[in-house]
């Protein structure tokens, strides 16, 4: 694996700078002092959303198990809960989640499956559109598309230059 220094391209001046990943606020460009989105905070917000999804999934599993015992829906829900846990851990462990391909793939996989289980599948099986879930997922996916575009246009990976002969 190649060691890389992650820099952010400023939205205003286009210059690159290394963000302070420990701050909770916007990242300030060292050149022009413009505010840039704190991508680490935004990706952690997605992880927090996954935590809420995990809680809802666990509640669903227990409720469904009390009604029907173990069935196909519970098996899929358990698999989805495990995928949520892996996604949450991947995002929180990553120092640069906006440039971490596995974390980004997990985010899209988890939320696409949630959309399929909560909106598409009920619509296909029963003809009933769950409007509240559909509205929530429109908001979530709009945020994900925005976040993905910010990560793609702001991130630049630079390999460190070799110094000395060593």
Secondary structure, 3 states (H helix, E strand, C coil): CCCEEEEEECCCCCCEECCCCCCCCCEECCCCCCEECCHHHHHHHHHHHHHHHHHHHHHHHHHHHHHHCCCHHHHHHHHHHHHHHHHHHHHHHCCCHHHCHHHHHHHHHHHHHHHHHHHHHHHHHHCCCCHHHHHHHHHHHHHHHHHHHHHHHHEEEEECCCCCCC
